[in-house]
Amino acid sequence: MANLQALESGDMYTMGWISALPLELAAATAMLDEEHATPNDFNRSPLDQNNYTFGRMGEHNLVIASLPAGVYGTTSAATTASQMLSSFPNIRIGLMVGIGAGIPRLEEYDIRLGDVVVSQPDGLCGGVVQYDLGKAGADGSFQRRGMLNRPPLVLLNALSSLQARHIKSASKISLYVNKVLEQYPRMKKPRPKMPGYMYPGVDNDKLFEPTYLHMGGPKCTACEPTREIPRDARDSTDPEIHYGVIASGNTLVKDAIHRDKLAEGTGEECICFEMEAAGIMNTFPCVVIRGICDYADSHKNDRWQGYAAATAAAYAKELLEVIPCGDLQRTEKAIKVLNEGCGKTVLSSIIVEHLQKEPPSSHINLLYFFFDFVDKEKQSHENMIRTFIQQLYIQEEVSRHILEELSERYAGRNEQPDLTSLEHTFTSMLIQASHTRVVIDALDESCQQRNTLEWLRRIFTNQSVAPNKLNVIIISRKEYGIESAFLKWVPERYTLPIKADDVNKDISSFVHSQIRLDPGLERWRERPDVQIEIESKLTERANGMFRWVTCQLDTLENCLDLTDLRKALDDLPDGLNETYSRILARVDARNQEKATAMLQLLVWAKEELTLNALVDALAIRQGEEGLHYDPRNKMPFPGEIVKYRRSPARRSNNITALYFASMHGMDRVVSWMLKHDAQTIDNLCIGDINHDVGSTALEVATQNYHEETVRVLLANGATPVMKVVPDVRGSFSNKTVIAVRILRMLLDHDAKPTYNALMLAVLKQNIQLVQFLLDNGAPMTDKNESDTFKELHGTTLLHAACWNTCPDVEIIKMILDHGADINALDEWHRTALDVAGSEEVVKFLLDCGADITPSRPEDCNPLHRTVRYERKEEMPSFSDMVQTSLLRMNGAKQRST
């Protein structure tokens, strides 16, 4: 083989191709226009055990992998796809290409051996169904469960284009197969246990009656010809292409009766059986292409496998011809979850600056919003929506009328549009707009993360928002709540952590520049050897954190001679937590008392403190007769107050030091802030530890399950409240044990469980937390407290428990056992039965006596709501269940809908 050329980077491969069998892999690699060597910078993921073939087909660079020898099925395919994506994060789309078994449907599809079947969505089905995933009933019935994703839009558009081309002209499958056989003549003839890739001939394509079993012989020579099903001869031996639903599972089907029963059980008009696709459809955005090698009956043999593998690979090659490279760049919605201190906002700014350079002729809108922890105007979800509306209005003329109509509706009214109206307005504008790019920075600094996450989910899953017209980049600190929310509706491969090694390259450039330009380090300009020493030490220890480097440079400015400098370089702190602790401890001893008082004022104040108010407060003295204020004690230059406190926290009138430290579990920093004389706090008449986003340091430490930080705050006088619960979803997380300990600690400090906390535990589907709160007296209603959920969502505990996408019946039972009204209505006059998220919950509620009649004459019963709300993925079984109960209980009359 000639020496292969290698591409510079693995990032240049944007397409993945998976084939299960060696004979499929051979067909795939033979179709390559050019084979490549391993990329020069290929950095294989530690979890990746695949072997790869690299190459080009047409305009596309692709990477090909097969399953391990002798290992088949959905699980093996899922592992192969996952490992491929871990090493090639730039892959946009995939192809699953190989052989399959045809399902004869003579009236609708005349499928012959060697034909090609391509997965294509049909109604509610995404193109592939898993026939062996479901629930077996006591009566022997089998209820299939689960939904598999449809191929991405770029592939569906390509399928449509290719189908249109084939209406006018023949496919290129035979052309490509013949070229491969000319180039690789060894592939023509069969060898032991390896079928050849030539067309086996129409005489070897036999379809027998389903009830007729194979009589013996590899070529069905002993089988009765009269039991063959007659089919009309075709005009050509060229393979035909069929588009429809493919059935996937872990069973090799070799019985016609069983084949037809399985196909019928899927509830879809399946036209092919195969064994891998179900494992990858939800994680690997692909289309499945199968060459038909048998009919899944007892007459199955290997004669057609090579040719079928070749026809499938040839179709895939032709499909790639109708996918422009540029389309791949517009298919994905990317999420970036980054680590703290790595320069996320700088990265966002660079991204925005780069995108702003697009020429006006490109007609691409750019929307961006930077959340800011210390700026109230940049903390709320509503302000983000308003900003996006304003930016889109300026850039996109075609959708301006939507905002103008909203403005006219509110003209002359002494009120502003509510959040729902604003969100609806923006979505409507987005649907009508041309290609739009959205950049959201510092999502973790939003004070309304839940609102923003839920809004993003609706945007990402809105079928009216074309994915090829919308690109979204969300940049955030790597926090569990944000990451887990995204992973529910965004494939994990779109989550791109910034690696420390990559950031360190930028840090090295930054340090190199700062050492030479920073006036505070001017003393070393005549000592390039010292500058190199500083640069080397900081870059070596940075571990991808810009903020850490910035803090160390500030420290080094105070090193006035080489001895002090080298001492500081030899004693650099590990991480930001230790850095913050050292900075706080480094305050000049002469200012220690005032620094402590200032910190206490800032972090315990219920309201924002202006600079002058803080200076006045520090002028208060404790005398024999109590507190005394003398203006002569005020600082002559208020601006010098910053010398009392050297901190990496952002400087603002909204002080967030304690809140920030509590949120991130920096218990050493929290301890330092609070360990000083508590009497000073009392004398200055300061109350609870509050933060202007509406939650306290104690609450944010509780939410982030920082047990030690909670203990420190309680020990220093924080008011014990139980309005939130640790953010632990599900009942089987090891963090649940920590969560229960935190709640018990709050309870031991006389905190009373609240309805708000109970609602949060229900929404998180955590049985242990729900049980703990109910056992300790959490109220079932919100009569005595302001409830965020009731105000925002108009729901009840029971509705919330039933509405979850994966509801837990045990939690629903707990709520009912504690007196919840099973027929209670929410603000939209819906019962829990109306919003039930699964059949199991519907059955449980009906068994508990849920009323199926409408609450008001003008309302619909649950059966009609099922249709109205389009619960399409569950409609047949859900409707049947409610309909059965209607007939059984005579509680509602059916109407036409």
RASULQUI-V201913 format. One line per field, one symbol per residue. ss: DSSP state (H for helix, E for strand, C for the rest). A space follows every 50 residues. Layout:
# RASULQUI-V201913
ss = ???
This chain:
# RASULQUI-V201913
ss = CCCCCECCCHHHCCEEEEECCHHHHHHHHHCCCEEEECCCCCCCCCCCCC CEEEEEECCEEEEEEECCCCCCCHHHHHHHHHHHHHHCCCCCEEEEEEEE EECCECCCECCCCCCEEEECCECCECCEEECCCEEECCCCCEEECCCCCC CCHHHHHHHHHHHHHHHHCCCCHHHHHHHHHHHCHHHCCCECCECCCCCC CHHHCCCECCCCCCCCCCCCCCCCHHHECCCCCCCCCCCCEEEEEEEECC CCCCCHHHHHHHHHHCCCCEEEEECCHHHCCCCCCEEEEEEEEECCCCCC CCCCHHHHHHHHHHHHHHHHHCCCHHHHCCCCCEEEEECCCCCHHHHHHH HHHHHCCCCHHHCCEEEEEECCCCCHHHCCHHHHHHHHHHHHHHHCHHHH HHHHHHHHHHCCCCCCCCHHHHHHHHHHHHHHCCCEEEEEECHHHCCCHH HHHHHHHHHHHCCCCCHHHEEEEEEEECCHHHHHHHHCCCCHHHECCCCH HHHHHHHHHHHHHHHHHCHHHHHHCCCHHHHHHHHHHHHHHHCCCHHHHH HHHHHHCCCCCHHHHHHHHHCCCCHHHHHHHHHHHCCCHHHHHHHHHHHH HHHHCCCCCCHHHHHHHHCEEEECCEEEECHHHCCCCHHHHHHHCCCCCC CCCCCCHHHHHHHCCCHHHHHHHHCCCHHHHHHCCCCCCECCCCCEHHHH HHHCCCHHHHHHHHHCCCCCCECCCCCCCCCCCCHHHHHHHHHHHHHHCC CCECHHHHHHHHHCCCHHHHHHHHHCCCCCCCCCCCCHHHHHHCCCHHHH HHHCCCCCHHHHHHHHHCCCCCCCCCCCCCCHHHHCCCHHHHHHHHHCCC CCCCCCCCCCCHHHHHHHCCCCCCHHHHHHHHHHHHHHHCCCCCCCC
